[in-house]
């Protein structure tokens, strides 16, 4: 299981190294396995862990359970915060109790991450959760993007267990004799997801024993199709006509299927409460560059570097330091001794190749853009950091190069991040 978690983190570029990560721990098997796996991999990933557990106050025993979770985290050497939320007070009409609990939980976790200086919040969703989500959306009605299921990353939230099956998690915990808590709501058939897990999926498995694999494959195909779809953005309803905004809010509260509302800027897509704007397609424009401007910008030392001839837009911030100085949180870290100087920043060029960190070999940067869902019209705007020998070290929006990956013996580090 540990190798799968590490592979997912690297292939999906969930962490670059040097981050402080908040692990959401409910005490159940999934989040417990997440905590222990990240604790085991922390030295290799060069990350610092904190934990948080949420008391929803919906069951009399919840306070004792979160206290036990905090005690187990501290025994593992991970500081844990107990977050108390009021689900019933936050619940709104047409919103289920589970959905309200999820909303306040994520808000509390995000606030805790900000307070603790954590750049990411790790959640314990598994491959089985992914399959259940896809089936749930099929039953309720969805679009192609909806079939993509749960995202590996959304905002500061990451899901390192999303390719791990639940049976692997139980085996992992059993072999290490790691205790966990069973949530009685996981067997409460009043909830649709529980009915799907306990009744519908076993029924479908009689027809196809590999139905979970089939659903996971469907989600993967849907995400691949969505890569070339127009960019979806959040919607400012204040800019939408009053009647359209009221309709969008009502559909979002109902959280049923996927529906669309045409507005001046394009099309608003409302899918299970998630409201996104799909802008109207615009003709592609080549990036402007001042006449006579250089092909690249030299990186002589720490600083912020933009593409040649640009005074605004995306840039790379480069920092350096020596042990015991700590690299900045959220940056890609390199061992400076393994990097050919001088460095330069330039735009992406067709034919560029790099070896992504944790990958199995060199790949075309254009293929990586597809994997990471970088829209075509944005690719030429992304700054690229190149070593003196032509090795591509970092491309904004992608995971860093394997070249110069820091080691335990790294004494002089180079930190790069997109700003």
RODO-2510 file (C-alpha; in nm, 4 decimals, decimal comma):
residues 419
     n   res          X          Y          Z
     1     x     0,0000     0,0000     0,0000
     2     x     0,2816     0,2409     0,0845
     3     x     0,4281     0,2111    -0,2653
     4     x     0,0877     0,2917    -0,4186
     5     x     0,0480     0,5993    -0,1961
     6     x     0,3965     0,7212    -0,2907
     7     x     0,3262     0,6611    -0,6594
     8     x    -0,0024     0,8540    -0,6446
     9     x     0,1609     1,1489    -0,4678
    10     x     0,4333     1,1662    -0,7304
    11     x     0,2287     1,0954    -1,0432
    12     x    -0,0450     1,3403    -0,9432
    13     x     0,2086     1,5951    -0,8100
    14     x     0,0200     1,6210    -0,4817
    15     x     0,3356     1,7201    -0,2916
    16     x     0,6646     1,8616    -0,4148
    17     x     0,8644     1,8399    -0,0902
    18     x     0,9160     2,0885     0,1915
    19     x     0,5445     2,1280     0,2698
    20     x     0,3652     2,1226     0,6027
    21     x     0,0628     1,8923     0,5628
    22     x    -0,2482     1,8730     0,7796
    23     x    -0,3885     1,5170     0,7923
    24     x    -0,7627     1,4891     0,8586
    25     x    -0,8116     1,1917     1,0922
    26     x    -1,1554     1,0663     1,1915
    27     x    -1,0209     0,7509     1,3566
    28     x    -1,1764     0,5237     1,0930
    29     x    -0,9659     0,2780     0,8920
    30     x    -0,9114     0,5027     0,5894
    31     x    -0,7907     0,8142     0,7703
    32     x    -0,5908     0,6059     1,0191
    33     x    -0,4103     0,4320     0,7328
    34     x    -0,3526     0,7720     0,5694
    35     x    -0,1910     0,9084     0,8855
    36     x     0,0373     0,6081     0,9339
    37     x     0,1381     0,5917     0,5669
    38     x     0,2250     0,9630     0,5495
    39     x     0,4127     0,9351     0,8797
    40     x     0,6163     0,6486     0,7313
    41     x     0,6783     0,8362     0,4029
    42     x     0,7397     1,1824     0,5554
    43     x     1,1225     1,1584     0,5529
    44     x     1,1202     1,0441     0,1910
    45     x     0,8708     1,3128     0,0872
    46     x     1,0447     1,5827     0,2947
    47     x     0,7189     1,6923     0,4580
    48     x     0,6096     1,7915     0,8086
    49     x     0,2838     1,6498     0,9464
    50     x     0,0132     1,7902     1,1693
    51     x    -0,3215     1,6218     1,2341
    52     x    -0,6745     1,7417     1,2988
    53     x    -0,9868     1,5548     1,4040
    54     x    -1,3378     1,6981     1,3866
    55     x    -1,6093     1,6576     1,6497
    56     x    -1,9398     1,7007     1,4650
    57     x    -2,1414     1,6641     1,7860
    58     x    -2,3962     1,4366     1,6164
    59     x    -2,3480     1,1345     1,8479
    60     x    -2,3050     1,1222     2,2269
    61     x    -1,9788     0,9276     2,1961
    62     x    -1,8162     1,1668     1,9442
    63     x    -1,6277     1,3703     2,2073
    64     x    -1,4667     1,0573     2,3526
    65     x    -1,3763     0,9345     2,0023
    66     x    -1,1975     1,2524     1,8977
    67     x    -1,0100     1,2562     2,2282
    68     x    -0,8935     0,8999     2,1544
    69     x    -0,7878     1,0006     1,8023
    70     x    -0,5861     1,2932     1,9381
    71     x    -0,4202     1,0644     2,1923
    72     x    -0,3214     0,8136     1,9211
    73     x    -0,1855     1,0884     1,6952
    74     x     0,0257     1,2308     1,9754
    75     x     0,1553     0,8816     2,0586
    76     x     0,2663     0,8562     1,6949
    77     x     0,4565     1,1827     1,7290
    78     x     0,2073     1,3928     1,5321
    79     x     0,0483     1,6925     1,7027
    80     x    -0,3300     1,6814     1,6727
    81     x    -0,5935     1,9528     1,7049
    82     x    -0,9550     1,8804     1,7973
    83     x    -1,1951     2,0919     1,5903
    84     x    -1,5498     2,1264     1,7275
    85     x    -1,8210     2,2233     1,4769
    86     x    -2,1974     2,2780     1,4993
    87     x    -2,3475     2,0908     1,2052
    88     x    -2,7117     2,1521     1,2940
    89     x    -2,6618     2,5288     1,3196
    90     x    -2,4853     2,5364     0,9811
    91     x    -2,7409     2,3178     0,8031
    92     x    -2,9531     2,4874     0,5365
    93     x    -3,2840     2,3851     0,3708
    94     x    -3,2573     2,1098     0,1077
    95     x    -2,9123     2,0089     0,2403
    96     x    -2,8764     1,6620     0,3930
    97     x    -2,7213     1,6146     0,7350
    98     x    -2,4228     1,4325     0,5835
    99     x    -2,3668     1,7087     0,3290
   100     x    -2,3903     1,9769     0,5969
   101     x    -2,1396     1,7846     0,8105
   102     x    -1,9042     1,7596     0,5140
   103     x    -1,9276     2,1327     0,4420
   104     x    -1,8528     2,2481     0,7964
   105     x    -1,5790     1,9842     0,8330
   106     x    -1,3940     2,1042     0,5241
   107     x    -1,4311     2,4672     0,6312
   108     x    -1,2916     2,3878     0,9762
   109     x    -1,0011     2,1931     0,8271
   110     x    -0,9169     2,4734     0,5851
   111     x    -0,9212     2,7294     0,8668
   112     x    -0,6983     2,5049     1,0793
   113     x    -0,4539     2,4614     0,7920
   114     x    -0,4261     2,8382     0,7539
   115     x    -0,3733     2,8833     1,1262
   116     x    -0,1037     2,6139     1,1406
   117     x     0,0747     2,7235     0,8240
   118     x    -0,0124     2,4039     0,6335
   119     x    -0,0207     2,4288     0,2549
   120     x    -0,2203     2,1060     0,2079
   121     x    -0,4930     1,9071     0,3834
   122     x    -0,4760     1,5312     0,3219
   123     x    -0,8093     1,3450     0,3118
   124     x    -0,8592     0,9680     0,3296
   125     x    -1,0814     0,8982     0,0278
   126     x    -1,0057     0,5609    -0,1323
   127     x    -1,0574     0,3898    -0,4677
   128     x    -1,3770     0,2349    -0,3276
   129     x    -1,5055     0,5827    -0,2392
   130     x    -1,4284     0,6830    -0,5976
   131     x    -1,6279     0,3905    -0,7398
   132     x    -1,9206     0,4627    -0,5071
   133     x    -1,9180     0,8298    -0,6097
   134     x    -1,9234     0,7478    -0,9809
   135     x    -2,2100     0,5005    -0,9345
   136     x    -2,3983     0,7494    -0,7163
   137     x    -2,3727     1,0122    -0,9903
   138     x    -2,4789     0,7662    -1,2596
   139     x    -2,7897     0,6775    -1,0594
   140     x    -2,8769     1,0421    -0,9902
   141     x    -2,7761     1,1672    -1,3373
   142     x    -2,4549     1,3415    -1,4373
   143     x    -2,2418     1,4728    -1,7236
   144     x    -1,9072     1,3467    -1,8576
   145     x    -1,7058     1,5658    -1,6152
   146     x    -1,9200     1,4328    -1,3295
   147     x    -1,8193     1,0780    -1,4200
   148     x    -1,4619     1,1788    -1,3390
   149     x    -1,5544     1,1366    -0,9732
   150     x    -1,3461     1,2629    -0,6833
   151     x    -1,0493     1,4863    -0,7645
   152     x    -0,6982     1,3981    -0,6501
   153     x    -0,6567     1,7627    -0,5662
   154     x    -0,9039     2,0460    -0,5169
   155     x    -0,7690     2,3663    -0,3699
   156     x    -0,5571     2,2783    -0,0673
   157     x    -0,7222     1,9346    -0,0302
   158     x    -0,5335     1,6288    -0,1584
   159     x    -0,6274     1,2589    -0,1589
   160     x    -0,3210     1,0306    -0,1551
   161     x    -0,5299     0,7115    -0,1026
   162     x    -0,7500     0,7580    -0,4088
   163     x    -0,5948     0,4596    -0,5901
   164     x    -0,5855     0,2306    -0,2847
   165     x    -0,8611    -0,0284    -0,2379
   166     x    -1,0280    -0,0557     0,1023
   167     x    -0,9266    -0,4207     0,1403
   168     x    -0,5614    -0,3147     0,1082
   169     x    -0,6143    -0,0630     0,3866
   170     x    -0,7638    -0,3236     0,6195
   171     x    -0,4737    -0,5574     0,5457
   172     x    -0,2238    -0,2759     0,6095
   173     x    -0,3783    -0,1980     0,9490
   174     x    -0,4141    -0,5620     1,0501
   175     x    -0,0521    -0,6506     0,9729
   176     x     0,0693    -0,3611     1,1856
   177     x    -0,1946    -0,4131     1,4561
   178     x    -0,3092    -0,0533     1,4236
   179     x    -0,6469     0,0061     1,5950
   180     x    -0,9230     0,2137     1,4401
   181     x    -1,2783     0,3253     1,5161
   182     x    -1,5892     0,1981     1,3365
   183     x    -1,8389     0,4763     1,2585
   184     x    -2,1962     0,3392     1,2965
   185     x    -2,3194     0,5805     1,0270
   186     x    -2,1311     0,3670     0,7725
   187     x    -2,3985     0,0978     0,8136
   188     x    -2,6993     0,3318     0,8320
   189     x    -2,9073     0,2609     0,5220
   190     x    -3,0911     0,5910     0,5591
   191     x    -2,8002     0,7359     0,3612
   192     x    -2,7901     0,6813    -0,0160
   193     x    -2,4156     0,6206    -0,0246
   194     x    -2,4489     0,3464     0,2366
   195     x    -2,7202     0,1775     0,0320
   196     x    -2,4962     0,1945    -0,2749
   197     x    -2,2034     0,0469    -0,0811
   198     x    -2,3917    -0,2296     0,1008
   199     x    -2,6716    -0,3168    -0,1425
   200     x    -2,6225    -0,1917    -0,4982
   201     x    -2,2515    -0,2621    -0,5515
   202     x    -2,2721    -0,6234    -0,4206
   203     x    -2,5720    -0,6781    -0,6502
   204     x    -2,3805    -0,5472    -0,9514
   205     x    -2,0801    -0,7590    -0,8521
   206     x    -2,2898    -1,0694    -0,9205
   207     x    -2,3038    -0,9630    -1,2854
   208     x    -1,9440    -0,8374    -1,2958
   209     x    -1,7094    -0,9313    -1,0095
   210     x    -1,4808    -0,6474    -1,1206
   211     x    -1,7483    -0,3799    -1,1201
   212     x    -1,5379    -0,1509    -0,8965
   213     x    -1,2490    -0,1704    -1,1433
   214     x    -1,4921    -0,0934    -1,4258
   215     x    -1,6191     0,2175    -1,2456
   216     x    -1,2649     0,3337    -1,1719
   217     x    -1,1733     0,2873    -1,5390
   218     x    -1,4827     0,4850    -1,6414
   219     x    -1,3773     0,7703    -1,4099
   220     x    -1,0289     0,7699    -1,5588
   221     x    -1,1651     0,7859    -1,9141
   222     x    -1,4032     1,0688    -1,8194
   223     x    -1,1174     1,2710    -1,6704
   224     x    -0,9137     1,2173    -1,9871
   225     x    -1,2029     1,3437    -2,2018
   226     x    -1,2464     1,6456    -1,9743
   227     x    -0,8815     1,7456    -2,0225
   228     x    -0,9557     1,9059    -2,3593
   229     x    -1,2837     2,0601    -2,2409
   230     x    -1,2984     2,4376    -2,1933
   231     x    -1,1709     2,5665    -1,8634
   232     x    -1,4332     2,5751    -1,5857
   233     x    -1,4138     2,8680    -1,3448
   234     x    -1,5923     2,9699    -1,0301
   235     x    -1,8918     3,1974    -1,0769
   236     x    -1,9489     3,5406    -0,9246
   237     x    -2,3280     3,5406    -0,9048
   238     x    -2,3254     3,9158    -0,8416
   239     x    -2,2344     3,9567    -1,2098
   240     x    -2,5206     3,7322    -1,3267
   241     x    -2,8717     3,8700    -1,3949
   242     x    -3,0931     3,8468    -1,0870
   243     x    -3,3367     3,5848    -1,2195
   244     x    -3,0571     3,3634    -1,3531
   245     x    -2,8663     3,3950    -1,0239
   246     x    -3,1772     3,2917    -0,8268
   247     x    -3,2269     2,9879    -1,0532
   248     x    -2,8607     2,8873    -1,0146
   249     x    -2,8770     2,9166    -0,6342
   250     x    -3,1948     2,7061    -0,6248
   251     x    -3,0411     2,4322    -0,8413
   252     x    -2,7255     2,4341    -0,6294
   253     x    -2,9269     2,3880    -0,3096
   254     x    -3,1168     2,0938    -0,4603
   255     x    -2,7878     1,9127    -0,5407
   256     x    -2,9529     1,6927    -0,8069
   257     x    -2,7736     1,5937    -1,1248
   258     x    -2,6092     1,8347    -1,3672
   259     x    -2,7893     2,1292    -1,5245
   260     x    -2,6785     2,4301    -1,7301
   261     x    -2,7792     2,7953    -1,7476
   262     x    -2,6669     3,0185    -2,0357
   263     x    -2,5299     3,3591    -1,9342
   264     x    -2,3488     3,6349    -2,1217
   265     x    -2,0005     3,5033    -2,0301
   266     x    -2,0769     3,1451    -2,1363
   267     x    -2,2530     2,8578    -1,9615
   268     x    -2,2993     2,8009    -1,5868
   269     x    -2,2783     2,4299    -1,5018
   270     x    -2,4460     2,3263    -1,1757
   271     x    -2,3475     1,9724    -1,0730
   272     x    -2,4473     1,8427    -0,7287
   273     x    -2,4118     2,1841    -0,5692
   274     x    -2,0847     2,2670    -0,7454
   275     x    -2,1301     2,5815    -0,9574
   276     x    -1,8815     2,6481    -1,2381
   277     x    -1,8637     2,8794    -1,5362
   278     x    -1,7613     2,7360    -1,8731
   279     x    -1,6510     3,0467    -2,0668
   280     x    -1,7284     3,0938    -2,4326
   281     x    -1,4489     2,9721    -2,6564
   282     x    -1,2169     3,2492    -2,7677
   283     x    -0,9799     3,2476    -3,0647
   284     x    -0,6279     3,1497    -2,9679
   285     x    -0,3817     3,4358    -2,9409
   286     x    -0,0083     3,4035    -2,9552
   287     x     0,1657     3,5583    -2,6538
   288     x     0,3048     3,9020    -2,7210
   289     x     0,6737     3,9654    -2,6898
   290     x     0,8539     4,2927    -2,7257
   291     x     1,0521     4,3213    -3,0523
   292     x     1,4146     4,2301    -2,9998
   293     x     1,3524     4,0798    -2,6522
   294     x     1,5775     3,7861    -2,5546
   295     x     1,4826     3,4192    -2,5837
   296     x     1,5498     3,3597    -2,2130
   297     x     1,6134     3,5411    -1,8842
   298     x     1,9248     3,4464    -1,6841
   299     x     1,8826     3,3429    -1,3204
   300     x     2,1914     3,4825    -1,1528
   301     x     2,0645     3,4245    -0,7976
   302     x     1,7546     3,4386    -0,5766
   303     x     1,4660     3,6486    -0,7039
   304     x     1,1465     3,6519    -0,9114
   305     x     1,1865     3,5837    -1,2836
   306     x     0,9295     3,6286    -1,5603
   307     x     0,9230     3,5170    -1,9205
   308     x     1,1357     3,7243    -2,1595
   309     x     0,9810     4,0584    -2,2441
   310     x     0,7015     4,0256    -1,9842
   311     x     0,6315     4,2698    -1,7010
   312     x     0,3385     4,0745    -1,5578
   313     x     0,1834     3,7275    -1,5592
   314     x     0,3135     3,4027    -1,4123
   315     x     0,6682     3,4050    -1,2730
   316     x     0,9109     3,1770    -1,0904
   317     x     1,0447     3,2641    -0,7467
   318     x     1,3901     3,1166    -0,6849
   319     x     1,5420     3,0918    -0,3359
   320     x     1,8614     2,9316    -0,2057
   321     x     1,9842     2,8257     0,1347
   322     x     2,2197     2,6001     0,3216
   323     x     2,1610     2,3578     0,6064
   324     x     2,0322     2,4151     0,8746
   325     x     1,8133     2,6759     0,7029
   326     x     1,4688     2,5264     0,6210
   327     x     1,3371     2,5465     0,2603
   328     x     1,0136     2,7451     0,2151
   329     x     0,6845     2,5606     0,2425
   330     x     0,5116     2,4755    -0,0852
   331     x     0,8202     2,5089    -0,3075
   332     x     0,9908     2,2455    -0,5220
   333     x     1,3260     2,1660    -0,3628
   334     x     1,6471     2,0756    -0,5493
   335     x     1,9958     1,9767    -0,4403
   336     x     2,1962     2,2726    -0,5738
   337     x     2,5119     2,0609    -0,6036
   338     x     2,3486     1,8488    -0,8765
   339     x     2,2274     2,1373    -1,0957
   340     x     2,4300     2,2774    -1,3857
   341     x     2,4597     2,6567    -1,3647
   342     x     2,3780     2,9148    -1,4851
   343     x     2,0010     2,8725    -1,4893
   344     x     1,7597     3,0466    -1,7224
   345     x     1,3846     3,1064    -1,7496
   346     x     1,2148     3,0776    -2,0880
   347     x     0,8837     2,9790    -2,2432
   348     x     0,7847     2,6210    -2,3260
   349     x     0,8869     2,5009    -2,6717
   350     x     0,7344     2,2159    -2,8759
   351     x     0,9555     1,9111    -2,8343
   352     x     1,0628     1,9983    -2,4771
   353     x     1,1101     1,6908    -2,2569
   354     x     1,1672     1,6372    -1,8843
   355     x     1,1720     1,3557    -1,6307
   356     x     0,8996     1,4293    -1,3728
   357     x     0,9966     1,3614    -1,0135
   358     x     0,9024     1,0060    -0,9205
   359     x     0,8352     0,9147    -1,2840
   360     x     0,9795     0,6274    -1,4827
   361     x     1,1583     0,8229    -1,7543
   362     x     1,1664     1,1266    -1,9797
   363     x     0,8355     1,2548    -2,1185
   364     x     0,7209     1,5285    -2,3543
   365     x     0,6178     1,8406    -2,1663
   366     x     0,3183     1,8669    -2,4007
   367     x     0,1981     1,5252    -2,2766
   368     x     0,2432     1,6369    -1,9163
   369     x     0,0288     1,9433    -1,9900
   370     x    -0,2488     1,7053    -2,0952
   371     x    -0,2033     1,4891    -1,7833
   372     x    -0,2243     1,7931    -1,5559
   373     x    -0,5168     1,9475    -1,7448
   374     x    -0,3332     2,2666    -1,8466
   375     x    -0,5536     2,4424    -2,1078
   376     x    -0,3862     2,4875    -2,4464
   377     x    -0,4156     2,8659    -2,4444
   378     x    -0,2283     2,8877    -2,1129
   379     x     0,0702     2,6657    -2,1898
   380     x     0,2821     2,9277    -2,3655
   381     x     0,2376     3,1557    -2,0630
   382     x     0,4024     2,9148    -1,8179
   383     x     0,7658     2,9930    -1,7257
   384     x     1,0191     2,7101    -1,7590
   385     x     1,3374     2,6831    -1,5501
   386     x     1,6254     2,5308    -1,7495
   387     x     1,9745     2,4268    -1,6350
   388     x     2,2929     2,5145    -1,8247
   389     x     2,3042     2,1682    -1,9830
   390     x     1,9508     2,2113    -2,1233
   391     x     1,7784     2,0014    -1,8546
   392     x     1,4293     2,1265    -1,7742
   393     x     1,4048     2,1494    -1,3949
   394     x     1,0656     2,3094    -1,3368
   395     x     0,7559     2,4083    -1,5345
   396     x     0,4846     2,6091    -1,3608
   397     x     0,1813     2,3849    -1,3091
   398     x     0,3750     2,0565    -1,3346
   399     x     0,5709     1,8554    -1,0823
   400     x     0,9459     1,9228    -1,0685
   401     x     1,2195     1,7275    -1,2424
   402     x     1,3791     1,4182    -1,0927
   403     x     1,7165     1,5797    -1,1703
   404     x     1,8462     1,7428    -0,8530
   405     x     1,5960     1,5669    -0,6256
   406     x     1,7087     1,6455    -0,2675
   407     x     1,8679     1,3764    -0,0539
   408     x     1,9237     1,3345     0,3179
   409     x     2,2804     1,4579     0,2604
   410     x     2,1678     1,7744     0,0780
   411     x     2,3519     2,0701     0,2315
   412     x     2,2802     2,3425    -0,0267
   413     x     1,9224     2,3620    -0,1518
   414     x     1,7453     2,5513    -0,4302
   415     x     1,3727     2,6234    -0,3910
   416     x     1,1440     2,7112    -0,6855
   417     x     0,7771     2,7975    -0,6927
   418     x     0,5331     2,9557    -0,9347
   419     x     0,3961     3,2949    -0,8258
***
